[in-house]
Amino acid sequence: MAKKYTYFFSKQKTEVPDVENIKFVLGGKGASLVQMTKLGVPVPPGFVISIDACDYFYKNDRKYPEGLMDTIDENIKELEEITGKKFGSKVNPLLVSVRSGAAVSMPGMMDTVLNLGLNEDSIEGLIKQSGNERFAWDSYRRFIQMYGNVVMGMEHSHFENILDEVKGKKGVQNDVDLDVDDLKEVVKKYKALYKKEIGEEFPDDPKKQLKNGIDAVFKSWNNPRAIAYRRINKIAPEVIGTAVNVQSMVFGNLGDNSGTGVAFTRNPSTGEKKYYGEYLMKAQGEDVVAGIRTPNHLEDMAEQLPDVYKELTAVFDLLEKHYKDMMDIEFTIENGELFILQSRQGKRTGMAAVKIAVDLVKEKMLTQKEAILRVEPQSLDQLLHPMIDPSAEKKEIAKGLPASPGAGCGQIVFTAEDAMEWAKDKKQVILVRLETSPEDIEGMNVAQGILTGRGGMTSHAAVVARGMGRCCVAGCSGVSINEDVKIVKLENGDILKEGDWITIDGSNGVVYEGKVPTVEPSISGDFAKLMSWADKARKLEVRTNADTPKDAKVAREFGAEGIGLTRTEHMFFKEDRIFAVRQMILSDTKEQRVKALAKIEKMQQSDFEGIFKEMEGLPVTIRLLDPPLHEFLPHEDDELRELAGEMGVEFEELRAKRDSLAEFNPMLGFRGCRLGMVYPEITEMQVRAIINAAIAVAKKGLKVEPEIEVPFVSHVKELAFLKDVITNTAEECLSKSKTKVEYKVAAMLELPRSCVITEQLAEYVQLFSFGTNDLTQTTFGYSRDDAGKFIGKYIENGILTEDPFQTLDTEGVGELMKMALKKAKSVNKKIKLGICGEHGGEPKSIEFCHKIGMDFVSCSPYRVPIARLAAAQAAVKPKK
Amino acid sequence: MAKKYTYFFSKQKTEVPDVENIKFVLGGKGASLVQMTKLGVPVPPGFVISIDACDYFYKNDRKYPEGLMDTIDENIKELEEITGKKFGSKVNPLLVSVRSGAAVSMPGMMDTVLNLGLNEDSIEGLIKQSGNERFAWDSYRRFIQMYGNVVMGMEHSHFENILDEVKGKKGVQNDVDLDVDDLKEVVKKYKALYKKEIGEEFPDDPKKQLKNGIDAVFKSWNNPRAIAYRRINKIAPEVIGTAVNVQSMVFGNLGDNSGTGVAFTRNPSTGEKKYYGEYLMKAQGEDVVAGIRTPNHLEDMAEQLPDVYKELTAVFDLLEKHYKDMMDIEFTIENGELFILQSRQGKRTGMAAVKIAVDLVKEKMLTQKEAILRVEPQSLDQLLHPMIDPSAEKKEIAKGLPASPGAGCGQIVFTAEDAMEWAKDKKQVILVRLETSPEDIEGMNVAQGILTGRGGMTSHAAVVARGMGRCCVAGCSGVSINEDVKIVKLENGDILKEGDWITIDGSNGVVYEGKVPTVEPSISGDFAKLMSWADKARKLEVRTNADTPKDAKVAREFGAEGIGLTRTEHMFFKEDRIFAVRQMILSDTKEQRVKALAKIEKMQQSDFEGIFKEMEGLPVTIRLLDPPLHEFLPHEDDELRELAGEMGVEFEELRAKRDSLAEFNPMLGFRGCRLGMVYPEITEMQVRAIINAAIAVAKKGLKVEPEIEVPFVSHVKELAFLKDVITNTAEECLSKSKTKVEYKVAAMLELPRSCVITEQLAEYVQLFSFGTNDLTQTTFGYSRDDAGKFIGKYIENGILTEDPFQTLDTEGVGELMKMALKKAKSVNKKIKLGICGEHGGEPKSIEFCHKIGMDFVSCSPYRVPIARLAAAQAAVKPKK
């Protein structure tokens, strides 16, 4: 038996494919048309040519499956019977639209032909049908142009030239000023152009038009922009083609009783359960979109066309009930008769997504688990940061990368020092830098936002800003930033100076002139409810990366169940201690080092006390010093000279020391646990600070759970040695204080070798944390700071489908993680494993962590809710 | 039954432990004493206390096994019976030596006590025995001093002070000027000192002396220098202690008919089959070593003491026959009676090792396979480079690391440009640099040797020099090199200037003043023979890393079976093309790049033609451009300014371009196949040059086997893309030329990710080569250029037993290699895998490659014979 390639839909007869998900046969649009028809929704009748036909077309040298053309003829015949119209009829012509529709929405990427079926005969019929001669001739003119361009590949401009010529001759500016005769002339000229370019007459036969139209839609599946769209939107190669929807035309511009509109079944901005939409009478769909006339609010229809309104809202309710979601619906009213042209799940803001999901549970349409899957975790981000007031007037002056969400408004400063200085005077500042370095952290912290000229989504500025929840626009390469003379030159040549006000939106990367008002987010009760469902569902523990009591507090409010990563190095940069840190680094002897470390110890201890207090009763993983020491030294000779003065040593000597610390590849250099191996006194100081802080807090009756983490381990003997240092130091502190504090020892897995020998390491620790940033760097051999030179190109060319620094590379890095996890658990079933790289807050990566049986993820405070929801989705999602 | 802890040896009775290798019970020295006695060699009788006793001692709180002391007493009794001497006898006293002896030789690291048994009584006996009162008192004096120092831990200097005091009083300078009375006074004062420091009388009881002596030897196993020695010499922890050898003393200084000597059964320098040794009459062992008197050649003994000589040489022959090797023997003649005190396999030069191994096969003592195992592969190095004339007078002025073997003599120059300039004038130069960079390669190539102030054994200078077979002393940190003013300041303050002559020895890292004559190596027929046996035995193919026809020629002469790695980037630095290379790099558009590449193409082609000719009939793997592009640009602004002038562009523009190419971590940056991914035109140029070169050579009737290798692959799509570029380009060249050339496509495995996804990559290539340098860097997270900051400390502290850049880390990197190998072969059984990092020429790493089933190793030309032998040893060695 021949395979079925067409599916008819009409009030009288609807064919539904017998498969689980009809979208993969009929495409998204076709599925909705068939489904709606089935539900009794008034949809103009038509038929769908299946995606399989398109697949066949590409696999068989652009031929149709045998018999398909006959079947199409039969469908047309049936359509003619049902509508009482006829292809090419002078009296009551059947006109159809031919539209693409893949399984995945690819808006505007593929081709559409409208008004197909018009010819010298049916134009007369259309005049009769519509009673509007100009409308009919304009439709014919448009059809020829669309057909010539879309189906035959003629240049759009060639048609426009003719139109301009006729308008010029008549001395008018606009299309609407052409009358019937003018349009007839245009049609004539169009046909002549067609003959000249194509070498044959414009086809009068509607069946020929139809065949060519279907061909064109099939071919448009592989036009360059469609291919690009699929690549950019990471549409899987399993999505193999487009269906073709052939549907009888309806017109919203036939007369006073006709119209067209779009509507949402609930408010897509707020989620409020209230119909929301607009319509225009005497108009076609494109008129609404084009915004030439101001459309009416949907509510007005209740008075203007009460019957239609009633029918329409009944359709809304019907569709919501069927799809169990807020729907986005396009409709047309033709001579008072309602037709639904399209329906799909409506796009919505994060806030609306949450409210709708929670409401649908209240309305018993969804279970809690289904509701969890309805909110894109990423969209919660909108709920967690200040936003640009959508109603505010604003002028865009530059655009960079949306590196850290939220909006910020302040006066431009060019150095971290200035930022701190101005902030002390209660000024709001935006820190503008070519790029940031660890020295800038304090300045970043006091700024309302950060704007950088260089660097990508994972640049220092971006990573640190996200960690702080500070908004950031990075890599704003269109502007030129001169830190020396303190100016920003915009692309249009305008200059911004220190002190000028700007507003940046880290959610979309836009920079605005002056002060744009921002609005604070409100976390509604629905949000909390959804999160509570998510917490019930998820298996993964969600921790946070937090370096300060403030971060810890925010994260805890956002639901963090502990700290998965405290980076102690950020503390080293604080103004009151960086001098001692530098003294320590530049020491020649252990004695000098110990002396400088003693100055830092008390301050570190008080940092930790603050964090422990905020995280009372929850575990806190503190990573020992990680970055190469030279990161703490001034890069510029001027600063270094100043430091030499303060330290009372010769500048030359200090410079030689700094230069000797410089590295060719600092990422692979003298850092991580290697520091503690060579200078155990640093580790000892940090462990004392941690344990003594824990003791101090415990003495106040609070519960503390410190976990001391060794970074950048590659050899078991490193861990063995440092575990000794840690336990010896800790036990000494504890026995001195006569207080009991339980502490754990942990290690980072961030080097391929540590994943190969995890079973050896597992004997020394109770917890492992994958540092997937570094692990990605070493597994791929990509330096995060340098990969920008080719990674963009790689993604563009489809070599990489995603940036592995944003979404975990499950095939390579993930494989090493699975190996490590298996090895670790084989030695110690109780050992906990988690992830604390940037990936810890990325939904796909979180899903992977869930799948391979990890115990926790840790992410920046502002991503905690996202991670909670993503972890829940991973747990709830049906397994494939 | 109690465990046996002592083993007696004498002509009458010898106890041999019933184990496979008696060394692990008796220690090396004990085993040889027992074995020699068993063979009938005249060894002074005695007994061995086993290593197990030492092990027991350490495991049981420094106690002896039960009954051991009794057994020792029995052994002493037996010794007294056999020798007719008696402990403490006034007439015929038994004196013994107590010496350490572990399973592995640790010369001078542990303790020895001689003349044990002397006291107020036996001194009289010794006088009678020897007829030499002064000798007896001097022996007594020495014994007290040795016992006090070694056994009781008294300061050596305290005894020396007394000796000086007595000499001072008498007004003499030397010990020999003290007479019997003086010595008696010294003994008295020594005893008083002993009493004062130890709190008891010097022990008269020989048994107490013995017990304490044995204790001291046991304890010396764990003295700091012994521990350090074991760590430094990587002695496995399975070697658990020292045996104690208690042996009756014999004296070579009793009279005219006594003497002592050392001998080798063959010449240890040349391997010549001729007894070789020295002896001194009326002397003790230490006199020979101290070099106070000039010893006689062994041949003289044939006339002087014909009977002893006959007996001695008979022992030589006997021991050689037994041990099937050249032996190193210590002997003493006591009143005309020969005693053998020690025998062991003799240390020898590489040349001697080869000759002896081959001769022993000729003499039917060894099989070919046994002979293969007899030569340390590393020692062949000595046969392949010019050497400092051993007889030349020379003055050492500095010492660095022995970075690349061989000796070189020349005038100092400080820049690569000067080196080339001077070389053009036929001057011999030594290139002296703080450190070298790829720009210096041409200069290094024309120099006689390279001396650097910084960097380790795997620094750029070291690696490149070894690759070139140029000698190099690296990291000579004692001197201070000032390249600007062109001087070297030595540690003693002396200054060397440009043009001064120096000689460097890259085999030991020594720098000599002035011109020291060097001798060229000669590869004897024996060497060739041994190599032919090795070639028969080995399974691994041995290829070479060669970038020039000259290297290829040398390597082929050394037995390379093809090229495993040709680095094309070295060619880019040649004077005639670096300008075009820089133009290419600094191009803004593809057109400019293609234009610059066209200039390089012809030159590259002729490079390849030269290599193909030299390697006729053998495979040649050519790696596509690998290093980051900025390596080709001038680092200094002055040079860049010059380049800007030559290129006719603005300096500022060029500098901006160069700065934009700079990277934070170039090792993980825009390099390897990433270059070809972004600029496929570079790959196309290189492929055209390779294939057209192959065509040109093939047209001359020579067989060429090019293998085009893609470096630094981390993702399968990179390989898929570049394989397309390679095959398309190659096919185009081949079809144009109408010539048939078989070529292969290969890929480097040098990133962890490539080892995780090797099964994906294997579909695209016929050959894989592990780049273990980069793989070690990324697996450990060690930058080779920076790891010096901690790797030394790691090895010192035993965190690492070996530098993983020198000896493959089998546990981590090796595990990834095994994984990759398995994955590759699972997809394609015929696929070839090899290794082409520095490890390809290192014997232990080669053994690992053999074990895991690799197909080839590739190493620098001068290591090819080493690799051939090491591969053979790996194949021949008995499996554990």
Interface residues (C-beta under 8 A of the other chain):
Chain A: E663 F664 N665 P666 M667 L668 G669 F670 G672 R674 M677 V678 F712 S714 H715 K717 E718 F721 E750 L751 P752 R753 V756 I757 D774 Q777 T778 T779 F780 G781 Y782 S783 D785 D786 A787 K789 F790 K793 Y794 N797 G798 I799 L800 D809 E811 G812 V813 E815 L816
Chain B: E663 F664 N665 P666 M667 L668 G669 F670 G672 R674 M677 V678 F712 S714 H715 K717 E718 F721 E750 L751 P752 R753 V756 I757 D774 Q777 T778 T779 F780 G781 Y782 S783 D785 D786 A787 K789 F790 K793 Y794 N797 G798 I799 L800 D809 E811 G812 V813 E815 L816
